[in-house]
Amino acid sequence: MKIALVLMLCAIAAAAPKVENHKVEVVNNADWLSTVLEDLTPEQRNILVNALVRQLIAFLRYIITNGSSVFGIPVLDPLELESYHFYLPAGIINLDMTLKNALATGFGGFVVHKSDLNLRDLTFDVDFTFPKLDISSEHYDLTGNLLHAIPLFGNGKAEFEIEDFRIKALLFLKQSEDGNSVLIDRIANAAFEMPNFKSRVTGVIGGGDIDAIFNAMIEDVVIDYVNRFQGAIAALVSHGITHFANPFLDKLDTWRFIAPLLPR
């Protein structure tokens, strides 16, 4: 759930909050904003929207690295996971692996390539990259096989490194039923790229030279598997993000902040 929460935060388009002295405050200036917007041209409105998005991105980066008691969000960089289980049915190699006391860093260092908030269509088009994500585990348990024939097993320490992990998505927004919040209606055109993946796992079938062979295979298989099935993976993650994000977004009184910016 925490990993889904990380991806969800990168897609939030909400009110214009600010952070002062490590406290989160939401600026209640909707009435003043409505008066000012009456005299603005469409180009000036666009500048204002872009400024709002930049402020949201800065706020997001703060939340990821510091957490927020207001929104009930823990620190997400570094991200601590007591236990994380994943299954990789790649055919040539099939893995069932559990990481224990895992630590992931780098989520707060994301680089935004595109962040277009379209208020006419109520969409938010995002494109961003995590330059480097480091994942380490004090202990792992592994079972699996090669070609469904040769058994794999092991336990020990594990480290993974992901570089230039890029995510793109188009978020369709909507107004909540009570009219107070901005929610995610659905996510379309979700896609991601993982060009670089490094594995440093020790203790596979006794370790030694086997570790080097196993890590080389994993690096190639993971990149191929993730990129080959990215459509199905992205659709599943998109559904999960919407499911987990909207309960948080529904707590925020945010619609009044974008309402004055909507086209008349």
C-alpha positions, 0 to 999 in steps of 0.5 A, spaced: 500 500 500 505 504 501 508 503 494 501 505 491 501 511 496 507 513 493 505 513 486 498 516 488 502 522 491 505 523 484 498 524 481 495 529 486 492 535 483 489 539 489 488 545 493 494 550 493 497 548 500 504 551 503 509 549 508 511 554 514 515 552 520 514 544 518 506 545 518 502 544 513 496 550 512 491 550 506 490 557 504 483 559 504 483 565 499 478 562 494 473 569 494 479 573 493 482 569 487 475 569 484 475 577 484 482 577 481 480 572 476 475 576 473 480 581 470 485 576 467 486 574 460 486 566 458 494 567 457 494 570 464 489 564 467 494 559 464 500 562 468 496 562 474 494 555 473 502 553 472 504 557 478 499 553 482 502 546 479 509 548 481 507 549 488 503 543 488 510 539 486 514 543 491 509 541 496 509 534 494 516 533 494 516 536 502 510 531 503 514 525 500 521 526 504 517 529 511 510 526 511 504 529 514 500 528 520 495 532 517 493 527 511 496 521 515 502 520 510 508 517 513 515 519 511 516 516 504 523 517 502 526 513 505 520 508 505 521 502 510 517 496 509 517 491 514 516 485 509 514 485 501 513 479 497 513 479 490 512 474 484 515 474 478 513 468 473 517 470 467 517 463 464 525 462 463 526 464 471 520 464 476 521 467 482 517 467 489 521 472 493 520 476 500 524 482 502 524 483 510 526 489 513 527 493 506 529 500 505 527 504 499 530 511 497 530 516 491 522 517 491 523 524 493 528 526 487 523 525 482 524 530 476 518 532 472 518 533 465 510 535 464 505 537 468 499 540 464 493 541 468 487 542 463 481 545 467 477 545 461 477 537 460 479 536 468 485 532 466 492 532 469 497 530 464 503 528 468 510 525 465 516 524 471 522 520 472 525 517 478 533 518 476 535 513 481 531 508 486 535 504 491 532 498 494 536 494 500 533 488 504 537 485 511 534 479 509 530 475 503 527 468 502 527 465 495 524 459 492 523 458 484 525 455 478 529 455 472 524 453 466 520 450 471 525 444 472 531 447 475 529 449 483 532 455 485 532 457 493 536 462 497 536 467 503 541 472 505 542 480 503 539 483 497 540 490 493 537 492 487 538 499 483 533 502 478 535 508 474 531 512 470 524 509 471 519 514 467 512 514 469 507 517 464 499 518 465 493 522 464 489 523 470 481 525 469 479 529 475 472 530 478 468 533 483 466 529 489 459 528 491 458 533 496 461 538 491 467 539 496 473 535 493 477 534 487 477 526 486 481 522 481 475 519 476 480 515 472 487 514 469 488 513 462 494 512 457 498 510 463 505 507 461 512 507 464 519 505 462 525 501 466 531 502 462 536 500 467 536 495 473 541 492 477 541 486 482 546 484 488 543 478 491 547 474 495 546 466 498 542 463 492 543 456 492 549 457 497 552 463 493 559 464 490 559 464 483 552 462 482 550 469 485 553 472 479 550 468 474 543 469 478 544 477 478 545 477 471 539 473 469 535 477 473 537 484 471 535 482 463 529 478 465 526 483 470 527 489 464 524 485 459 518 482 463 516 489 466 517 493 459 513 487 455 507 487 460 507 494 462 500 495 459 497 490 464 501 492 470 500 500 468 492 498 468 493 494 475 497 500 478 492 505 475 486 502 478 490 501 485 492 508 485 485 511 484 482 506 489 487 508 495 487 515 493 480 518 493 479 516 500 485 521 502 483 526 497 475 526 499 478 529 506 480 535 503 476 541 501 479 543 495 474 544 489 473 551 491 480 552 489 480 550 482 472 552 481 474 560 480 479 557 475 474 553 471 472 556 464 466 560 464 
